[in-house]
Amino acid sequence: MRPIIFSKMDFSHSSLFGYIEDLQELTIIERPVRRSLKTPEEIERLTVDEELSDIERAVYLLSSGQDIQGTSVVANLPVLMRQNPAETLRRVLPKIREVLHVAGVEMQLTAAVSFLTVLQEESVSIHTYSHSFLHIILQNLEHRDAGVSNAWLETLLAVIEALPKETVRHEILSPLGSKAQLSQTLQSRLVSCKIMGKVANKFEAHIVKREVLPLVKSLCQDVEYEVRACMCRQLEHVARGIGTELTKTVVLPELVELARDEGSSVRLAAFETLVNLLDMFDADDRSQTVLPLVKSFCEKSFKTDESILVSLSFHLGKLCNGLYGIFTPEQHLRFLEFYKKLSTLGLQQENGHNDNQLHLQTLEQEKKYISVRKNCAYNFPAMIVFVDPKNFHLELYSIFFCLCHDPEVPVRYTMAISFFEVAKLLNSDVYTIHKELVTLLQDESLEVLDALVGHLPEILELMTNRGENNGSESKLLSIPDLIPALTTAEQRAATSLKWRTHEKLLQKYACLPHIISSDQIYYRFLHRMLTIILTNNVLPVQKAAARTLCVYLRYNRKQEQRHEVIQKLIEQLGQGKSYWNRLRFLDTCEFIMELFSKSFFCKYFFLPVLELTHDPVANVRMKLCCLLPKVKSTLKIPTDKHLLQQLELCIRKLLCQEKDKDVLTIVKRTVLELDRMEISVDTEQLEKEKQKNEGRSTNINDKMFEKKRRDSKTSSVLAKSINLSISGSSSGTSAGKEEKKSKLVRSQSFSTQVLHPKYSNIDKCPNKSSATGYTSSVPGMGKSCMLSFSDDSFRTHAAGNSGNAAFPSSSSHNLFNSADQKRNGNKESQTRRMSIKNRKSNS
């Protein structure tokens, strides 16, 4: 089919004819899709009565439904077991057992998975499971399809771990004697091998010796190489189960014989099993049995048996260190040369091949050689331990250089992963691999860069702290060309489509303040981070750049540079034209609150953040509202009282003026959260203000004491005149009533003014003055005197002195007491005069 190009429309006859052909081809493609739709008869057969219960529907579909419906029931078996295990075991499971005899591959695989899920979910007891499910599993183990048989085998191996020993012994181990015979099928004997390996760890050593080892020996001598190889790989599990002594007498001779087997897969299995069991052999077994076998493998690998090369290169590090104690110097050097040879395999003439023969190598050989060099890169840290890190530069540096410059990406990728381990092992000699670090940072493959960046902070720290030039003023000299390599790596990651690698790189670059100087970070990296925030389109990358920028700002000690960066953040992000930049400004402020002190944020960023409450974009206001609790947590009282007032004002405006429903919902939720928050108190500042207020209150108290003393002199004279006026004419009495009434009204109004809700706890404060006694002794003048005292104390409280808050309540209380005493005195004098008049009239 020809591609249809719409960039240049050509309406000629030939072009239109071509378009018609393309459309006809498209219609032909659509026809099979229409034919694949279900007919009404098929839909009718697939329809099930909706009133049936889950159990009844499952039984009906297994009995008369189609295969796809039966497979659906089998897949739903774990759900049925959770809902109604008794009915499922009684009615559904027998139907599944019947159907599996004639079921296809898909239903068999689904049943194996479902049976394993029921076991893992523990829907029934293990006794019930073994009684109901185990027999079905064992019946389907020898399915003719190898994939189905392996699926049931995996289920059985998982079941063996959970079953009790007696059940395993009677139901599984006992039938193995007949299943492992040569008369059985190949698949049956392969299954028996894997079951042997699993069962060996289930029982004690004497049971394994009596019932398992005879079958193991028989299967190791099987006529089929697949069976011998399979049983050979299970010998490791058998050896772990029977212990060191039986391994030496029974397993090791079998491994030696299998290592000389005619089948290459059997020899490979024997070699890998020997390497894995090195820790179970003593020094004599290693030197007399294992080492000769390993030497034979190494010699044959290049000459006659290249199939073992990949496995040998993969296990070589473990093998060399496992046999390290028994190597002679000559053997040590021989294995080291063998490793060097494998590390350059395929890069130069090997095994006597000439250039023409190299050109004729097959693609399969090339892949094999790449795998060998990749395994050598994987084992490089182990080989450093083998030769001793002190001898690295002499023995292994040339191989390290070749592997880091290998033409194949998988090899360089593996070296990048291993680079941190190599740096740790070299310790003080880490300066010798500086060039290779720069090379891998500038690698053309981003996969290599991604692998190296994972431990980049640790690598750079090792190189700067343990390098040759580890002085504080010249630590950069130990890593030449590092900064260009870092900038090149970031630019290549930025221009690629692998944004996760770019994000990871920016996150790791936050370690640079510990590696290079502040000025170099400022001129080479800090502005680059700001550019990424402003121009990159990937949110995780922008956030990573923002956080790294905040780290750079945190370690920058030059005030001019700091102020410049802060100003750019506010102007280009916080006040930027794009709402996306303003959102990133809020992200940056969140990182600043995390990395900097509270006072730093309040000084530079608190008010710019609050300005975004007027932002025209709802998303910005919404994000700001979510950030307000963190913003409030940066405040300290009383230092930031004015900022708290600004925050409360912005919240009120949002509540009153916000029109967006989503934003308003978040505002209301944020207000509730802010009300529950407690603001931290600056104790030092509070103590300073208390000292200032105490000085003011002392001066005020002195003035009040002088005023009391002056008023006390005049009060005695006034008291005499008041007494005379009370016993005088009736006109003076009425005038005194009016005066007392007006003063009582004033005292009541003042008391209501003082008892404001803000000062509702004033009555609980102790009385710190002698005003009470003074007013009770001088009922007339005391009221006016107390009014002046109360005014002074109220002003003192407003100025911030909480110690004098008791004056208003005590004064108002005394005013009411004095008024009551006067009222009672007037009534008594009036009754006394009425009684005198009555006596005179009677007389």
Salt bridges, closest charged atoms under 4 A:
GLU21 OE1 - ARG2 NH2 3.07
GLU30 OE1 - ARG34 NH2 3.87
ASP54 OD1 - ARG57 NH1 3.08
GLU87 OE1 - ARG90 NH2 2.87
GLU121 OE1 - ARG82 NH1 2.72
GLU142 OE2 - LYS179 NZ 2.94
GLU161 OE2 - LYS198 NZ 2.45
GLU166 OE1 - HIS170 ND1 3.65
GLU204 OE2 - LYS165 NZ 2.94
GLU211 OE2 - ARG169 NH2 2.63
GLU211 OE2 - ARG210 NH2 3.62
ASP222 OD2 - ARG189 NE 2.82
GLU236 OE2 - ARG240 NH2 3.92
ASP261 OD2 - ARG228 NE 2.94
GLU272 OE1 - ARG233 NH1 2.63
ASP279 OD2 - ARG240 NH1 3.28
ASP282 OD2 - LYS248 NZ 3.44
ASP305 OD2 - ARG267 NH2 2.89
GLU330 OE2 - ARG334 NH2 3.56
GLU337 OE2 - LYS340 NZ 3.79
GLU395 OE1 - LYS340 NZ 3.79
ASP406 OD2 - ARG373 NE 2.79
GLU421 OE2 - LYS424 NZ 3.68
ASP443 OD2 - ARG412 NE 2.62
ASP450 OD2 - LYS504 NZ 3.65
GLU458 OE1 - HIS455 ND1 3.98
GLU490 OE2 - HIS502 NE2 2.78
GLU490 OE1 - ARG528 NE 2.85
ASP519 OD1 - LYS558 NZ 2.95
GLU564 OE2 - LYS568 NZ 3.47
ASP587 OD2 - ARG584 NE 2.79
ASP587 OD1 - LYS623 NZ 2.95
GLU590 OE2 - LYS630 NZ 2.52
GLU594 OE2 - ARG547 NH2 2.69
ASP615 OD2 - ARG582 NE 2.37
GLU648 OE1 - ARG652 NH2 3.87
GLU658 OE2 - ARG621 NH2 2.87
GLU706 OE1 - ARG709 NH2 2.89
GLU739 OE2 - LYS743 NZ 3.07
ASP792 OD1 - ARG795 NH2 2.36
ASP820 OD1 - ARG823 NH1 2.93
